[in-house]
C-alpha cells in the first residue's frame, strides 16, 4: 500500500507540473489574448491580468500562455509586453522600435507629444524629480496655463498631465511628507514607458534646440541622469 500511495502522489505531482508547463503552440486562447492586447494598445493604458483572463479561460491558462504571447508580440509586431510588478499583474506594451520622428504621429498626437517632451526635458534638467508646483510654474513661464485651454496643446492640460501621462506610464507621480507637521508634496519623475521609449541623449538634443544651447552644455545633466539610472539597476 505504501508503494502504491507513493506512486499515486508521484503521479499527481507529475500531472500538476505538466498542467503548469507553458504552452508552446499557437491556439485559440493565445490568439484571443493577443487580439485583446492589440485592440487596447493604442490608448497606452496598462493592461491588467484580470483583463486577459476571459480570453484565456482562467488565470492558470493565462499564466501558461503569457510566455508565448510575449514572444509572438515581440516577433510579429515589435511590441514588448512589459510587467510593471513582480507578480505579473499589470503590463504595459512598449514599441520595440521607439518613435524616430514626430512626423510619425498624427496631427492630433503631435501637440501632446511636444508637451510631454517639454515636461520630460524639465524633469531631466531638475535631477529627474520635480515638485508639481515647479512644473506648473515652468509651464506658466512658457505661457502655458494648465487650467486654461491652450491654442496648440488644447484643453484640460492638468488632466492630460496628472491623469493621462501618469496612466500611460510616461510620468510617475510620488507623494512625500517629511514629517507629520509638514504638508505632503507631489513629485513627478520619468515613468516606465518614458524610460523605454526615450533616451537621455534624445532629451539633450531637444533641449539644445529649444534652449539654443550646444549639447555639450548638458553633459553634467546627462552624467547625473545616467548615474541615477545605473543606481536603479
N, C-alpha and C positions, 0 to 999 in steps of 0.2 A: 504493500500500500504506500509505503514511504516513497519508493522509487516512482510509482505512478503519480503521486502528488507532486513530486519534484518535476516530473516530465510535463505535467499539466501546467505548473507555474511557468516553466521554461517556455512552453508553447504560447502562453498568454503574453509573456514578455516579448517574444518574437513578433506576435501579431500586433502588439502595441507599438513596437518600434517600426514595423512595416507601415502602420497607419500614419506614422509621422514622417515618412520619407517624402522629400519634396517631389512634386510632380515634374516629370521631365519632358512630357509631350504636350503639345497644344491641344486643348479640349474646349468644350463649350463654355466652361466656367472661366477658364483663362481668357477666352475671347470676351466674355461678358465683363470681367474685371477691367481689361484693357479699354474696352469701349466706354465704360463709365469714366475712367480716368481721362480719356481723350475728349469726352463730351464736356468735362468740367475744367479742363486745363486752362482755357482762355481767361478765366477770372483770376487765376493765380492764387486762389484761396486754398489753404491747406486742406487736404483730404484726410478724414478720419477713418480708422479701420472699420468702424461701425457702418460707414457709408458703403463700404465694399462687401460687407457680409452678405447682403441679399443676392449679389451677383455670384458669390461663391457657394452659398447654401448655409454655411455656418463658419464660425471662427477657425475651427480646425482645418476645414477645406481651404479657407483663405490663407492660412499660415503655410500650408503645403504648396500653394501656387504662387505666393509672392516672389520667391526667388526667380521663377521662370518669367513671371510678369515683368520684374525688374530688368531681367536680361533682354527680353523682347522689346521693351520700351526703348532701351538704350540702342540696341542693334538696328531696329527698324525705323525708329522715329527720332533718334538723337535726344531722348528725354531721360534725364536722371531722376529716378524716384528716390528721394532723399528723406530718411526718417528724421523727425525733429526731436525724438526722445528715445531713450534706451529700450523702452518697451515696445517700440514699433507700433505705436497707437496713432500717430499723426505723421503725415508725409507732405512734402512739397515737391512739385515737378519743376525741374530746372533744365533749361536748354543746355545740351552738351556743348553746342557752339553758341556762345553768348552773342548778343546783338553787336554787329560790327559798325553799323551806321544808323543815325537817326532816320535816314531815308527808308529804312526797312519798316518803319512804323507807319500807321495810317495817320492822316492829318488830325484825327481826333485824339490819337495817342500821344502825339508829339508834345503838346503842352504839359501833360502830366510827366512825361519822361524828362523834359527840361527842368521842371520844378524839382523832381526827385534828384536829378544830378546836382542842382544847386544846393539842396539840403545835404546830400552825401558829401559834397565838397566842404561845406561849412563844418560838418561834424569831423571830417578828416583834419581840417585845419585847427580844430579845437581839441585835439588829442583823442579823437574818436569817442567822445562822450560829452554831450552838452545839455545844459538845463533847458527845459522847454521855453522858459521866458526869454532866454537869449536867442533861441531860434526865431520866435515871433518878432523880436527886436531886429534881428538881421533882415528878415523879410520886409519889415516896415522901412528899413533904410533903402531897400530896393523898390520902394513904393508898391509893395505887395501887402495889402491888408487882408489877413487871413479870414476876417469876419465880414468881408465885403466882396462882392463879385468883381473879378478882375477881367479886364478886356481880353487877355490872352489865355490866362490859366483857368478862367471860368469861376463858377460859384462854389461855395461850401469847401473852401480850402482847409479849414480846420478839420472837417470830416475826412477829406481826402488824406491829410497827413496823419491825423491821430487814429483813424479807423482803417481806411483802405490800405495805405502803405504799411501799416502795422500788421494787418491781417495777411497781406501778401508777403510778409516777412522781409520786406525791403528795409523796414525800420524796426528796431526793438525798443520797447519802452520799459523803463525801470523806475520804480519809486524808491526813494531813500529818505530815511529820517534819522538824523544823528542821535537824537535823544527824545524823550517824551515831552520835553519842553520846546522842541523845535517843530516847525511846520514841515510836513512831508514835501519833498520836492520830486518832480518828474524829470527824468533824463531820457534823451534819445541817443541810440547807438546804431551802428550798421546791423541790419538783420542778416539772417542766414542766406536769403536769396541775394541780397546785395553783395555779400562776400563771395558768392559763387558766380554771379554774373558780371561783376565789375572788378577791376584791379586798381590798386592804388596808383599805378602808373597812368592809367586812363584818367583818373581824377586829377592827377598832376597836370596832364596835358590840357584838360578842360580848364583848370584853374589858371594856368599860364595864359590861355587865350582870353578868358573872361576878365582877368585882372591885369592883362597886358604886362606880364612878368615872364622873365626867362625861366624855363623849367628848373634850372639849377637853384633858383631861389627857394624851391620847395624840397630840397634834398633833406633838410632837417626833419620836416614833417613826414617825409617818406620813410626815413630811418626809424622814427618813433612808431609809425604805424606798423611797419614790418616787425619791429621788435615786439610790439603788443600782440601781433598775430602769432608769432613764434611762441610766445608765452602761453597762449591759449591751447596750443597743440600738446 
